[in-house]
Structure formats: structure tokens, C-alpha cells
Amino acid sequence: MGTIRDIATIAKWEVRRTVTQMSRDTLPIAIVLFLLLIAVMGFTAQSGMHLQDGMYTAGVDDPVLAQVLASDNRFTVYELSPAALRQNRQSFDLVILNGTVIAGDTDRGRAAQKTVQRDYGRYTASVYNRQEDLFAAYPLWIDTEGVKSELDFTSTQSGQYISARPGAAAPEPEGALLDVPTPSPTLAVTSDDLRTSLTRTESGNSQIARYTEMLTSSDTGTSFRTPSQLSPPLPFDSIILIFVFIFPLYFCSQFFMMSIMNERIERRGELLLSTPVAPATIIAGKMLPYFALMLAICAGLTLYIGAPLPIILPLIPVILFFLANALVIGMVSRSFKELSFISIFFSTVATSYLFFPSIFANVHVISLISPLTLIILALQGTAYTATDYIFSTSLFWLTAGVLFYIGVRNFTEERLFSGHGLLTRIREFVSSGLPENHPFASLFLMNGFLIPFVFMVQMLCLVLFFNLPMPYSLILLIVFAAEIEEMAKALGIYTLYARNPGFFSWKNLLLACGVTALGFLVGEKLLLFVTLAEISESVFGSVLFLSLGVLWLPLLLHFIGTLTVAVALKAGGRKWLIPGLIAAAAIHCLYNLYFIMGWLA
Amino acid sequence: MKAKHLSIIVKKEFRGLLNERTILLAILLQLFIALFSSFLMVGLTSMYDPSSLAKYSRFRYSVAYVGNDSGIRDYLAESRDFNVYDMDLSPAVTALQERKLAAVIWVPDTAPDAMEPVKITLYTIENDLQSAIVNVKLKDVFLAYEKDLRTVRQARITEQPVPLAFNPARVGNDFYEFVYGLLIPLLLFMPALIASALVIDLITEEYQHETLETLIASPVTFTEMVWGKVIACEILIPVQAGAWLILLLINGIAIENVPAIFLLVAVTSLVPILIGALVALHYRERTFAQFIFSTALVVALLFALAIPANPLNMVTRLAVGSAGTEQWPALACVTAVAAILAVLLHLYAGRTGKEHHTG
């Protein structure tokens, strides 16, 4: 009971202090800026985004087509006589002469032709949309039916297809025949509805939609599309909405970061530390107002856009993840500059992790790595399952938990007010997690708990490399995954070594490598088992997680990798850390290559 | 203001940046963003234009054709992207689910010149990258057939669009517009965001770490100190922008008018740095200064984007080489804004300095 009261008291302090610290005009100015923001957004929506204006120059001999191009800001259009155009052909990126597009043979000319194609497509659509007889102008309609296939992740690896080699005869299905009803040959909607949806697509032609039009399949409102509307769907609106959710979260976590940092400036937090309250309570108390605020903002936004409240659920681990990182960043950085750079760095990486996979929502299961995809799905009206939830949020829960633990362990006078450099401080922080009296047990645990971080970084690599064509994506992933794992395993060894080089007698060295390998393996298998079965069974998974059944082989690999680094450290001292890491990663890569190649063959 | 004093402050700030190795972090950040954006480029351009992805594979997709014979059947058979099989609906969809097919197309027996439209049903695998590519390839087939049907029904169409023929050999991609019209302006102005956040840190740090008294006791005046910090941050701009340009060049992206771009970026970046310095002087406390500044920056950025011939657009035009004389008035406007802000900062710093010396 006492703890809860303490937390409440500290939370109250925190709120009061923030309010009194706020200079008197902060709130009014913030409100004015907010109003300005709304005004400017209105202005921008009206005037459009002028980012690509005047990229191309075009000469046109036909007034109608000149009008079509002039409506696109990317073109500077000159309407000239055919003779003048022929003469000055070279001074344009693109010329339209007698109903033919002649583009310059440069990248810019080709890009200009592509843009004209798009503009012309829009123009033809606007002409056909006005037709009395809609089905003469649009004689072909396509109804797309999705078929669920269980193989999802394993089967489509970045441009590689698992579809059987085409033979002369039609493929024979192996399983029981599905009973597929013959589709109706007629459209179930009136031509008026179709016309409305067609014109809506057309009028969505604002300046901002220019960036989206190639991405989105126009949401026609019906499931029927004309051939030109057929393109892979990208939930662009939802993705923009995601940013609306994520940005306030960044701001709030910034405030928390600063609040932690402020305790450390001029040893202001000494008073708080001298009270008999446990560090965990202090942190919880200081964090509570920010957590509540973030939750309230998310709930408010959700209600405002009229979305179902459960979409907050995937956001909770994200909020905690932000706060945990803010805590640690606020504790390690020495100056404001450092704080700024680390937090910008963190937010860039975190945004990539959260945002990038969600672009592929509806396209590929890889998108589920990001919790934001769950929100997009929920907004689109697709319910996500508990498995999906565990799959995309478990890493966030786990890493947040570990970071909080590190924060609590190090929330002491010695660590908070030390003036050491960043890397030393990080090592000290890790060091507190490795008590001197149980070095091996803690090394085992530490490596187990490192796994969520390793997975997270590896997932980020997977997301990044996923887009590359096949052999490259796999090779890059093999190299990066090996390097990341070896670095993670070396972290504990290096910390122990830096604390006390004499600790590593040969016996201790072997033992330490052994428990590191074991901890790593156990953590890996446990987490895989719980969450990532979907990915671990693909060829990418076999690179990342060595999930090839046999246990002693990966154990041996982890052991040898760690041993390489440890021996390098023992023999050559700290300057041999990097060469040791490279050697270990090389061994790791070779192992992976051998297995992948063997497996693929 | 003495140049010597300014350079003392500038040197002091750079030493601080080097000592803390924050500059390393900044470089790391840039590298990450560079790496990320090059992947984003491949990823997004393939989303922008999935056909760019489709060219990676010279695979022939197996497609089942079900129902009435039509022009689609012929186009599919002609296409080098597809193998067509005539099948019944149920086995075809089952085979699709088992991934033995890439798509199933069902065509009804609607006559080409019928009053009602031809409504075909396309079965594809849900949530699948391959389906996205197959869709793009099928789209060409469907478009060709749509054109045929339109010709059959053209007597019923009252107004035809002005015809326009394209040269199929000049196939462009969206890569160009994405790189020049989005990536380059964003990358080149990113250092400005970093530098303006930095200037706030440098100024508020003097207040919050209570190092101001020592500074006031030195011969350096308060105004000189503020300007020294602004200059230190401004120096970072061309360095970082140059790094970006070199990275882009290494990636084989040609950029024209590099000196003019440098000039424009350097002057424009001064605007957020000066705003940052003003906000920091006013609040003297990092949390709120950064908060107000970031909000103000979003407002300013959105506003700038809504104005034609804004600096970001000018960078795009300069980089592709389509900028005319309008770059000079644009540059003059930005310079004027920066000058006004500089005067404001100078006066404000002078007043604040006097307060500190007397108080």
C-alpha cells in the first residue's frame, strides 16, 4: 500500500513541478501555434504542396493537351506552333507534336513521359466519366476475390515465388476440392453508384493525392474496379493517421526524458534519492503522469476519429517502449547535445521499425512485425487475432521490461551523477546487471534477456533488406545477423573484462563463454517458440534464428563465436575487441551459409 | 562584436562536440538515414510502381482461365508473363490456394457488344507480394481488352478524348521523381533541423548548467556568445549537406547546380537556426524551448511548402537543372527573412545580455 501512496506522491510532485517550471507564456503560445497549425494545414490543403513544381518543361501544339499538362504543376508548358516546336525540340524535356509524345532520351525525359502518361490517363478518365452510356466507356469491370493461403510468409520471399514450375498440363490440386460458386455475370450495383465512385477517384486529384495516387488503389466504395483502378492497395490514409498517433507520443516521451535529465543537472535529484523510497517507486511515480497523458492522448484521438477503442491495445507496449527508452536515454546522456542526438537517433530508428513494415499492410505478412499494422488493420475493419497481437507486440513488451530493469538498477547517486563518457556509462549500466558474486548466473540471464533486443535489430534489418532482390537480401541479412549476434554475446564478456581483466583465467573464460552461449540459445528458443514461428520457418528465419532442429550445433556455434571474441580480448586486450568480433562474425556467416546452401540444395 | 571572441566561442563549441563524440552519433544518424532511405527508395519505388519490382523476375506465372472464351484468353496466351490453363472453377481456386497457380480468371459469356458491361472475377492470394505483381501484369492484359471492347462499343460513346501516342521505348520510372522531388530536398534540409535543435541545446545548457556567470565574467559579451553558437551550428550545415551530396553522387545520382544549391541550403537553414536561438533565449529551459520550437517549425515548414517556388522546390529544380531566373528572387526572399530574424536575435540578445550584466 505504501508503495502506491509513494508513487502517487511523486507523480503529484512531478506534475506540480512541470506546471510551475513552465514559463507563463508557454501555454498561450502553444495554443496559438496549434491554431496556426490548423490554419496552415487548411492553407496547404488549398494551395497544395509545391515541392515538385516546374521539374519538367514541355512544348505542346494542341490546346486541349496543353491544358491537361498545365493542370499539373510539375510541368512548365509552352503552347507553340508545330514548326516552332520542331525547331526548338532540344530545349524541352518533352514535346507533344501531332498527337505523339516525343520525350528526350534522358532520365528526365523518360520521367516526364511517365508523368504525362499518368496525366493523360486522368484526362481520358474525366472524359469517359461524363459519358451517358457508362458501360460503353467502361466496358470491362473486375471483381477481385481474395483467397486465403496458409503459406503466407514462407512462400514469398522478396520476389521469389514458390509457385510450382509451370508444366504443359494444368496443375492438379492435391487437397479436397473447394466448392467455389460460379460468380454472377452482372454487377450488383447501379451504374450511377459506379459513376459516383469513378468521379470521386477523379476528383481526389489534389496536390497531395498526387503523392498517393500511385500508391493507393482508389477506394472505389464498391469491390468492382475498372482495369486502370487495379493496383495493389496501400492504406495511405491510415498510415498518415499513424503519424498523428505517434508524434504526440514522441513529444511526451521527450518530456519524460528531460525530467530524468533535469534530476541529474547540478545534482538536483539528490534530495529525492536520499528519501527512503525505492528507485523503482521513484521512476514509476515520475513516469505515471506521462504514461497517463500518452494514454489519454491516444484515447482522445481514437474517440475523435471514431475508431474502436481496442486499437489502443497495440499502442500500450509502444508507449512503454518509448518511456523505457526515454528513461535510459535521460540517464546516460551527459549533456543536452548528447540527449538531442541520441533521442533523434532513437526516434529515427524506432519510426523506421514502426512505420516501414506497416506500408506493407495488406500486401505481406512481414507488416505484422510492427504493432502499427494492427492499428491499420483495425481501422480498416479487419480484426486482428491474439496471435497477431503477441507476434507484433511481444518484442516491445520484453525490451521495455528489460530497459526499465536496467534503469531501476542504475538509479543511484553513483551512476546518475557520474561524468563519464557515453560508452563507459553504457558499460557501467550493463555492469550493474552483472553482480560480482554471481558472474556466471547473471551472464546467463543477461544473454537470455538480450535476445529481444537482438531480434528487434534483426527484424529491422529484415524489413530493410526485404525489398532487395533475392540473393542480395539474403547475403546482407546473413552478414548483419551474424555481426549483431556476435556483438550482443560479446557485450557481457567485454563488460566483465573491462571491470576486471584478471577475472578471465582460462577456466573462467571457458565457463563464461559456455553460459553466454547457453543463455543466448535458451532465450532464442524460448522467444521463437512463443512468438515468431511465422518468420522462423522461412528462409530468412533460418538465417536469423538457426531454427534447424538440432540444438547442439547452434550451441557450439554460439560458444565458438563468443570464445573467439573472449580469446582475442584476453590475448590482445581491448584493442583486439573489434578484430575478434569480425572473426566471430565471419565464422558465424560461414556456418549460416553452409546450412542455408545445404538446405536450399 | 569582435571576430576573435566569436571564434573563441565557435572553437569551444566544436571542442565540446568532439569531446563528447556526439558528432560521431550525428554521423551515425546520417549514415543510418542514408542506408534507410536507399532501402526506402527501392521499397517505395516498387510500391509507387510495382512494375519496377516485376522486372526483377522473368518468371512465367501460371494462370487459370475459366469460363467463356474471350479476347483476354488470347492476350494471356500471347503474353510472355503467363502460362494459361483452361480449367474448371473449383479445381482452379483450390490449386490457387495450394499455390500451384498465381491467379484464376473467370469470364462470363457476356457478348462484347452487349449493353451491360463484361464483369470478370479475378481470384488472387490475399496478403501476398506476388499477387501484387501478378495484378500489375494482369492489368496490362485487362487494359488491352478494355480498349478492344471500347472500340466495339464506340458508336455509343459521344465524346472521345484527344488521342495521344507514347513512345513505348522511353519507359520511365517513378524513381526519378521520388529521388529529385522528395528525397534530395528532404535530405538537404535535414541538417538544418539537427543544427537548430543543437543551437537550443547550446544556449539552454548555459542557463541550466549555470555556466553563464563564468561567461559573463569573461571579456566575451553575451551577444557574442549567442552569435558564436549560431555560427558554430551554421558551419555544420554545408558540411553535412556536402556529405549528403557526396553520398548521392556515389549512388550514381547526378545533381546539377551544386554551388547554387549549397548557397540556397546554407541561407535557408539559417532561418530555423535563428528561430531556435530566439526561442532558446526566451525560455532558457530546454524542454519547453524544444517543444515550442518543434511546433513552430512544423507550422513554418507546412507554410513554406504551400508557397510556390519555396526553397525546397528550388532545390528540386536546381538539382534537375530546370531552374530559371526565379531562383534569385526566391533566394532574396529567404535572405530577407533570415536578415530580419538576425536583427531580432541581435537586439534580443543585447537586451538579455544587459539584464544579465546588471542583474
Interface residues (C-beta under 8 A of the other chain):
Chain A: Q21 M22 S23 T26 I29 A30 L33 F34 L36 L37 V40 M41 F43 T44 Q46 S47 G48 M49 H50 L51 Q52 D53 G54 M55 Y56 T57 D62 V64 L65 N73 R74 T76 D93 I96 G99 T100 V101 I102 A103 D105 D107 R108 G109 R110 A111 A112 Q113 K114 T115 V116 Q117 Y120 Y123 T124 V127 Y128 R130 Q131 E132 D133 F135 A136 A137 Y138 P139 L140 W141 I142 D143 T144 E145 G146 V147 K148 S149 L151 D152 S155 T156 S158 G159 Y161 I162 S163 A164 P166 A169 A170 P171 E172 P173 E174 G175 A176 L177 L178 D179 V180 T182 P183 S184 P185 T186 L187 Y211 M214 L215 F224 T226 P227 S228 L230 S231 P232 L234 F251 Q254 F255 M258 S259 N262 I265 E266 R334 S335 F336 K337 E338 L339 S340 F341 I342 I344 F345 T348 V349 S352 F356 I359 F360 N362 V363 H364 V365 G421 L422 L464 F465 F466 N467 L468 P469
Chain B: G16 L17 E20 R21 T22 L25 A26 L28 L29 F32 I33 L35 F36 F39 L40 V42 G43 L44 S46 M47 Y48 D49 P50 L53 Y56 S57 F59 R60 Y61 S62 A64 N83 Y85 D86 M87 L89 S90 P91 A92 V93 T94 A95 L96 Q97 E98 R99 K100 L101 A102 W106 P108 D109 T110 P112 M115 E116 P117 V118 K119 I120 T121 L122 Y123 T124 I125 E126 N127 D128 L129 Q130 S131 A132 I133 N135 V136 L138 K139 F142 L143 Y145 E146 L149 R150 V152 R153 Q154 R156 I157 T158 E159 Q160 P161 V162 P163 L164 A165 F166 N167 R170 V171 G172 N173 D174 Y176 E177 Y180 G181 L182 P185 I194 A197 L198 I200 D201 L202 T204 E205 Q208 H209 E210 H282 Y283 E285 R286 T287 F288 Q290 F291 I292 S294 T295 A296 V298 V299 L302 F303 L305 A306 I307 P308 A309 N310 L312 N313 T316 R317 V320 G321 S322 A323
